[in-house]
Amino acid sequence: MKVDPHAFRPKPGRRIRLKAWLTAIKPLYKSDAQYEKRLAEGIERLSAEHQRFAAAHRPALLLIFQGMDTAGKDGVIRHVMSGINPQGCSVFSFKQPSAEELDHDFLWRTTCRLPTRGRIGIFNRSYYEEVVVVRVHPELLRAQRLPAQTLRGKDFWTGRYRSIVELERHLHRSGTQILKFFLHLSHEEQRLRLLARIDDPGKNWKFSAADVAERARWKDYTRAYEDCLSATAKAHAPWFIVPADDKRNARLIVAGIVRHALEDLKLAPPRLDRAQRKELRSIRARLAKQR
């Protein structure tokens, strides 16, 4: 079953209500074996597209993953990108900002990690935390030492959305393809995943009491994400709202969307000019004579 990226892509300019988007859909597989086969096939095709992408050495690709706690961002990145050559891919997880990062504007720490041409950059959380977590917890703004008049401005959050949109538009013009994934998890599925982390000794290390505290702010986070997605879903930097209650489905969907994006670039390896081909034939002739 093929993945249609448009089924998960909200249209720019429209208000996004997350309750209108499914957190679970009919599985794209019928058995464990079929899931493993389809994921392996998807990764193999993705790897082939990545080789062409790297050889062209023209565009860059930035993948951004956002979602509620336990939404499965780590698992999607680990499984979907497992077939990508590590030399052509970088993964960055953005946690609580350091003192140095807080001394810069809110886009600085992620801008330093943007992918170079011919590489794929993956952000596990990103600058979008600054219009989601920080919006739910405005007390965090105090640590950013912003001018008082900036904080008092009525359009503070609108200004941050605008900064993000302008950055992504600049990156797009400069040759960076941007795909943004919101892993859409239900409230009930999050509860079950938190319980699983407690009940399974092998997953205890993943559990944090802070996750439970943040769960109490579910409605606040939903509103923050709705505002954020609505303001920043653009044709040049689309969001994909991926049903995440089924981890395997989410992985297959993301793999399909990334592969489609690389295929749409229609890249081919660089072609040699006449002089380069002549030199290559000469080198081959010398190598063929060597013993």
C-alpha positions as semicolon CSV with decimal commas, in nm:
position;residue;x (nm);y (nm);z (nm)
1;M;0,000;0,000;0,000
2;K;0,144;0,334;-0,108
3;V;0,152;0,637;0,120
4;D;-0,020;0,949;-0,014
5;P;0,161;1,245;0,145
6;H;-0,131;1,478;0,072
7;A;-0,356;1,277;0,304
8;F;-0,148;1,396;0,599
9;R;-0,064;1,747;0,480
10;P;-0,284;2,036;0,598
11;K;-0,343;2,312;0,345
12;P;-0,163;2,640;0,411
13;G;-0,377;2,927;0,530
14;R;-0,641;2,715;0,701
15;R;-0,701;2,693;1,073
16;I;-0,588;2,353;1,204
17;R;-0,800;2,178;1,466
18;L;-0,621;1,867;1,586
19;K;-0,944;1,694;1,688
20;A;-1,029;1,686;1,316
21;W;-0,715;1,484;1,243
22;L;-0,705;1,113;1,324
23;T;-0,452;0,972;1,570
24;A;-0,512;0,619;1,436
25;I;-0,597;0,488;1,090
26;K;-0,635;0,145;0,931
27;P;-0,297;-0,033;0,952
28;L;-0,083;-0,028;0,640
29;Y;0,017;-0,389;0,716
30;K;-0,169;-0,711;0,799
31;S;0,091;-0,893;1,007
32;D;0,423;-0,848;1,185
33;A;0,600;-1,009;0,890
34;Q;0,432;-0,780;0,640
35;Y;0,521;-0,474;0,846
36;E;0,887;-0,578;0,860
37;K;0,888;-0,644;0,485
38;R;0,727;-0,311;0,396
39;L;0,952;-0,116;0,629
40;A;1,261;-0,288;0,485
41;E;1,144;-0,217;0,129
42;G;1,073;0,144;0,217
43;I;1,414;0,190;0,378
44;E;1,587;0,029;0,078
45;R;1,413;0,266;-0,165
46;L;1,484;0,559;0,064
47;S;1,851;0,461;0,075
48;A;1,868;0,451;-0,306
49;E;1,711;0,797;-0,331
50;H;1,953;0,926;-0,068
51;Q;2,251;0,807;-0,273
52;R;2,129;1,016;-0,568
53;F;2,061;1,306;-0,333
54;A;2,412;1,293;-0,186
55;A;2,577;1,254;-0,528
56;A;2,396;1,561;-0,666
57;H;2,534;1,764;-0,373
58;R;2,300;2,053;-0,446
59;P;2,001;2,066;-0,212
60;A;1,991;1,989;0,159
61;L;1,703;1,821;0,340
62;L;1,581;1,917;0,686
63;L;1,338;1,687;0,870
64;I;1,173;1,826;1,184
65;F;0,990;1,603;1,431
66;Q;0,754;1,742;1,693
67;G;0,488;1,586;1,913
68;M;0,364;1,531;2,264
69;D;0,575;1,333;2,511
70;T;0,586;0,959;2,419
71;A;0,467;1,032;2,062
72;G;0,746;0,811;1,924
73;K;0,986;1,063;1,770
74;D;1,297;0,864;1,868
75;G;1,155;0,540;1,728
76;V;1,054;0,693;1,396
77;I;1,396;0,848;1,348
78;R;1,577;0,529;1,451
79;H;1,376;0,294;1,227
80;V;1,311;0,508;0,920
81;M;1,663;0,647;0,887
82;S;1,839;0,317;0,964
83;G;1,924;0,263;0,597
84;I;2,074;0,606;0,541
85;N;2,452;0,634;0,520
86;P;2,555;0,794;0,854
87;Q;2,811;1,008;0,668
88;G;2,527;1,183;0,488
89;C;2,294;1,235;0,780
90;S;2,302;1,420;1,115
91;V;2,054;1,392;1,402
92;F;2,022;1,658;1,671
93;S;1,800;1,644;1,979
94;F;1,721;1,977;2,136
95;K;1,660;1,969;2,509
96;Q;1,661;2,249;2,764
97;P;1,866;2,543;2,630
98;S;2,215;2,598;2,774
99;A;2,332;2,929;2,920
100;E;2,516;3,006;2,596
101;E;2,207;2,931;2,388
102;L;1,990;3,153;2,608
103;D;2,231;3,440;2,540
104;H;2,135;3,430;2,170
105;D;1,808;3,470;1,984
106;F;1,572;3,170;1,995
107;L;1,669;3,051;1,645
108;W;2,045;3,052;1,701
109;R;2,105;2,707;1,845
110;T;1,916;2,528;1,568
111;T;2,057;2,746;1,290
112;C;2,405;2,626;1,389
113;R;2,294;2,267;1,318
114;L;2,135;2,311;0,976
115;P;2,241;2,052;0,714
116;T;2,495;2,136;0,447
117;R;2,430;2,066;0,078
118;G;2,395;1,700;-0,003
119;R;2,313;1,604;0,357
120;I;2,001;1,525;0,556
121;G;1,957;1,702;0,888
122;I;1,710;1,567;1,144
123;F;1,581;1,776;1,433
124;N;1,427;1,580;1,720
125;R;1,234;1,879;1,856
126;S;1,345;2,215;1,724
127;Y;1,286;2,589;1,733
128;Y;0,916;2,501;1,747
129;E;0,965;2,431;2,117
130;E;0,995;2,809;2,150
131;V;0,633;2,858;2,041
132;V;0,495;2,549;2,213
133;V;0,667;2,465;2,543
134;V;0,761;2,827;2,607
135;R;0,407;2,937;2,530
136;V;0,264;2,685;2,775
137;H;0,529;2,792;3,028
138;P;0,578;3,167;2,968
139;E;0,792;3,185;3,283
140;L;1,071;3,036;3,070
141;L;1,091;3,366;2,882
142;R;1,249;3,530;3,186
143;A;1,567;3,328;3,130
144;Q;1,593;3,463;2,773
145;R;1,664;3,820;2,886
146;L;1,442;3,975;2,623
147;P;1,376;4,351;2,616
148;A;1,080;4,448;2,833
149;Q;0,902;4,618;2,543
150;T;0,929;4,298;2,340
151;L;0,765;4,091;2,612
152;R;0,487;4,344;2,656
153;G;0,404;4,348;2,286
154;K;0,060;4,213;2,196
155;D;0,196;4,034;1,891
156;F;0,484;3,856;2,067
157;W;0,387;3,505;1,952
158;T;0,283;3,627;1,608
159;G;0,629;3,777;1,578
160;R;0,792;3,444;1,663
161;Y;0,578;3,264;1,405
162;R;0,682;3,525;1,150
163;S;1,050;3,477;1,236
164;I;1,014;3,101;1,183
165;V;0,829;3,140;0,853
166;E;1,087;3,389;0,725
167;L;1,375;3,160;0,826
168;E;1,217;2,863;0,649
169;R;1,144;3,073;0,341
170;H;1,508;3,185;0,333
171;L;1,628;2,824;0,369
172;H;1,397;2,713;0,089
173;R;1,531;2,985;-0,143
174;S;1,883;2,877;-0,053
175;G;1,821;2,515;-0,151
176;T;1,707;2,345;0,170
177;Q;1,400;2,124;0,141
178;I;1,203;2,124;0,469
179;L;0,960;1,856;0,586
180;K;0,795;1,893;0,927
181;F;0,624;1,604;1,105
182;F;0,379;1,637;1,393
183;L;0,330;1,291;1,545
184;H;-0,035;1,309;1,646
185;L;-0,090;1,104;1,963
186;S;-0,416;1,057;2,153
187;H;-0,450;1,137;2,523
188;E;-0,538;0,776;2,601
189;E;-0,246;0,628;2,406
190;Q;-0,006;0,855;2,592
191;R;-0,146;0,724;2,922
192;L;-0,087;0,364;2,810
193;R;0,270;0,440;2,700
194;L;0,352;0,607;3,029
195;L;0,215;0,304;3,216
196;A;0,424;0,075;2,996
197;R;0,736;0,269;3,091
198;I;0,657;0,214;3,457
199;D;0,559;-0,153;3,428
200;D;0,851;-0,264;3,210
201;P;1,186;-0,255;3,398
202;G;1,360;-0,225;3,063
203;K;1,174;0,100;2,997
204;N;1,196;0,253;3,344
205;W;1,482;0,476;3,232
206;K;1,248;0,642;2,982
207;F;0,997;0,744;3,248
208;S;1,003;1,093;3,393
209;A;0,763;1,229;3,652
210;A;0,780;1,554;3,457
211;D;0,598;1,382;3,171
212;V;0,300;1,323;3,400
213;A;0,305;1,684;3,515
214;E;0,310;1,804;3,154
215;R;0,025;1,565;3,071
216;A;-0,196;1,775;3,298
217;R;-0,143;2,062;3,052
218;W;-0,264;1,858;2,754
219;K;-0,526;2,113;2,645
220;D;-0,273;2,395;2,671
221;Y;-0,027;2,205;2,454
222;T;-0,301;2,121;2,203
223;R;-0,392;2,489;2,166
224;A;-0,026;2,587;2,134
225;Y;0,032;2,328;1,863
226;E;-0,284;2,427;1,677
227;D;-0,175;2,792;1,670
228;C;0,178;2,696;1,571
229;L;0,081;2,453;1,294
230;S;-0,177;2,694;1,155
231;A;0,070;2,983;1,140
232;T;0,366;2,792;0,996
233;A;0,214;2,541;0,750
234;K;0,344;2,678;0,420
235;A;0,390;2,536;0,071
236;H;0,768;2,577;0,097
237;A;0,784;2,413;0,443
238;P;0,485;2,180;0,485
239;W;0,364;2,011;0,801
240;F;0,250;1,649;0,797
241;I;0,013;1,543;1,075
242;V;0,098;1,174;1,120
243;P;-0,137;0,942;1,314
244;A;0,093;0,815;1,590
245;D;-0,116;0,583;1,807
246;D;0,023;0,293;1,600
247;K;0,402;0,332;1,603
248;R;0,451;0,099;1,309
249;N;0,200;0,284;1,095
250;A;0,370;0,613;1,180
251;R;0,707;0,477;1,067
252;L;0,569;0,353;0,736
253;I;0,395;0,686;0,673
254;V;0,705;0,895;0,749
255;A;0,926;0,669;0,535
256;G;0,684;0,706;0,246
257;I;0,663;1,085;0,274
258;V;1,041;1,130;0,287
259;R;1,091;0,898;-0,009
260;H;0,828;1,084;-0,212
261;A;0,999;1,415;-0,134
262;L;1,337;1,286;-0,253
263;E;1,183;1,136;-0,567
264;D;1,010;1,465;-0,648
265;L;1,349;1,638;-0,656
266;K;1,429;1,425;-0,965
267;L;1,800;1,430;-0,894
268;A;2,062;1,248;-1,096
269;P;2,435;1,195;-1,039
270;P;2,654;1,474;-1,182
271;R;2,741;1,421;-1,550
272;L;3,102;1,445;-1,662
273;D;3,195;1,674;-1,948
274;R;3,390;1,553;-2,253
275;A;3,732;1,629;-2,103
276;Q;3,649;1,449;-1,780
277;R;3,521;1,142;-1,967
278;K;3,840;1,135;-2,176
279;E;4,052;1,152;-1,863
280;L;3,848;0,873;-1,706
281;R;3,901;0,647;-2,010
282;S;4,274;0,717;-1,994
283;I;4,293;0,627;-1,626
284;R;4,093;0,311;-1,689
285;A;4,330;0,203;-1,965
286;R;4,631;0,245;-1,735
287;L;4,461;0,053;-1,454
288;A;4,364;-0,230;-1,691
289;K;4,732;-0,280;-1,785
290;Q;4,851;-0,301;-1,426
291;R;4,914;-0,639;-1,266
